């Protein structure tokens, strides 16, 4: 009789220990992950019961929480929602959150460790908890200029302050109105999310930093930088520039835009950039080699899976294990080379800043509800992308692009603009993407910008980076310089 009882007691004890262990694991070790899980509806309900901190641009709140007469207590509202959708993202009971609403959630809800003493004070005084304000680096005039320039076209604009890395504009089209996802009807919010998720152009995924494209001829800046950094080339060094370049071990050829000539069988490196000579840069890429181009790409920020602004940035790609034919195409930003608009703004920004690339960032300051500063972003170097001598040479070469080359549409009276056009081939049968990246003033840069208009925008197959993207960049530069 004792033996069965002992066995039963042992089994009961084991089950009790397993139950306690499981409960402890869930309630203690998994507590944080469960609380932050976007599927945890109770967490969202609790968050909606407190005033979420505002997101601010140019001193004005672009996302706020307002009291409402329903069980949730507060509802998120967005002023100029479409204009800032790539910045704020959305905050929704049914669909969780995105962009800054996700990346800065702990600050906005007041749960951050940096706000510990604020929470203690509120507890002791009986004050209702409030989240912190997240003040962005966005310059509203630049943001509006970028949005106006893109209009109904699909694309993106990113503007950076070269000396600091501050993001001055972050515009993705098509955008969306986050207010339609912030409603307290879960069925309505879910239906709106499904509609946006299936909409043409995927508006919920910002093209600025979460999408990547063939950069086309804007990548020639990277190839030119690698050439100058090698020590074997100067701006006036002649490079081969045939009307057509036959790719090694193939019958395929690379030609120049419109089937034209770059000015002879050889042109200077500066003239090759000014005229965006495909054959010259394809030949140059094969001479420099895969490793040199990849290393230079990495110094500009390519192949970094961990970059965040604080939202995660899609990794820009320079491929590996290339034969000479593919290397030639990669050197002009085609084949499997992929870059986000933010990445190409970083390339221009590094050149503008004397070769030093600063880490891009979107959050300037976080302030508690009593306006005390919780945290402030200090500019940090990302890399020394090129030497100051190379940056100076590239600057003058890019000035040539705007003054007398393919980027004339970016010229601004009284301001020297340095830029580079790009027209990137996409899938067969689709118009090319139109690119432009630039900075100004060339002698004392205040802004670096990258623009992409998908599939040529309004001009379709007739589009070039100089015709479509350069005027948008010019407008953004003018807005920054006027501020």
ABEGO torsion letter per residue (X at the ends): XAAAAAAAAAAAAAAAAAAAAAAAAAAAAAAAAAAABAABAAAAAAAAABBBBBBBBGGBBABBBBBBBBAAGBBBBBBGAAAAAAAAEBBBAAAEBBEAAAAAAAAAAGABAAAAAAAAAAAAAGBBBBBBBBBBABBAAAAAAAAAAAEABBEBBBBBBAAAGBBABBBBOBBBBAAAAABABAAAAAAAAAAAAABBGGAABBAAAABBBBAEAAAAAAAAAAAAAAGABBAABBBBBBABBBBBGBABBBBBBGGBBAGEABBBAAAAAAAGBAAAAAAAAAAAEAAAAAAAAAAAGBGBAABBOABBBBBBBBBBGBBAAAAAAAAAGBEABBBBAAAAAAAAAAAAAGGBBBBBBABABBBBAAGBBABBBBBBBABBABBAAAAAAAAAAAAAAAAABAAAAABBBGBBBBBBBBBBBBBBGBBBBBBBBBBOBAABBABBBBBBBBGGEAAEAABBAAAAAAAAAAAAAAAAAAX
